[in-house]
Amino acid sequence: MGFLLLPDYQIKKLMTRYFLSIIMVAASSIAAIAQCEKCEMLVDQRYHYCYTDDDFDGICAQFGVNQPTFAIKSGRKPKDIPVGSETGIEYLVSIAQNKKLKISPYEILFIERALKGWEIEQRKFGHTYTQSGLGYRILNEGTGEKPADGETVNVHYSGYLEDGEKFDSSYDRNKPFSFTLGKGNVIAGWEEGIALLNKGAKAILRIPPNLGYGTRKVGSIPANSTLYFEIELLAE
C-alpha cells in the first residue's frame, strides 16, 4: 500500500515502519550505478546542486538556493517538489499525500536523504572569506550595532562537521551561550566571526582548523576539522 492510499490518522504511525522496511530491501538488493549525468535534463538555472545516492539507482535530485521547489527525476519526467519550512516527518508526510505529485515510497526515502545532503551543502555555499581564512555567510543582517571588544555577548548556535554531523547546539539545550568578546575565551573563528555581526544577525561561519581546534581532538570533533556554525547573535 502506498502512502497516498493511507488515511491521515494512520500515516504518521506507519511512516517510520514503512521507511525501515524499504531501507532493508534497498540495502540488500539495489545495485548502485547512479550518476549525476542522469540529471542533465534538469537544466533550469535555478538548480545548481545535484544529489545522487548509491542505494537508489536511477534517481537524482537538484536544488537551488532560495528556490520554492526542488526537482527529482526517477526514470520519468522530472517533478518539481515544493520546499517546506522544515524537512522532518511532517513535511515528508505532506508531499507523500499530495496526489498531484504521485510520489512513491521509494522516492520519499530518496528525498529524505537528498534533503539532508542539501542541508549540508547549504552550510558550505556562498561564503565571504576574510584574510585569516574565516568564511561567513549572513542569513539575516540584524538591526543592532556590532559588539565591541570587552562586551558580553549572547549567542545561540549549532555546530556541524563537514559531513553534516551535529556536535553541539545551544538550541538543543534551550540556553544561549554567553562570553566576553576579545578575551580569548572561545576559538579564534568565533572571536573574529561574531565581531563581524550586527546584534540580531544570523549567519553561518566556516571555521578552518587554524581558527578552530587545530590538531587537537576535542570531544567528538576530530583533529584538523573544518567546522560550520549556524549562529545567532542575540539582540539582548
Secondary structure, DSSP 8 states (H G I E B T S, - for coil): --GGGS-HHHHHHHHHHHHHHHHHHHHHH------GGGGTT---TT--EEEEETTEEEEEEEE-TT-SEEEEESSSS-EEEE--S--SHHHHHHHHT-TTT---HHHHHHHHHHHHHHHHHHHHSS-EE-TTS-EEEEEE--SS----TT-EEEEEEEEE-TTS-EEEEHHHHT--EEEETTSS-S-HHHHHHHHTS-TT-EEEEEE-GGGTTTT--BTTB-TT--EEEEEEE---
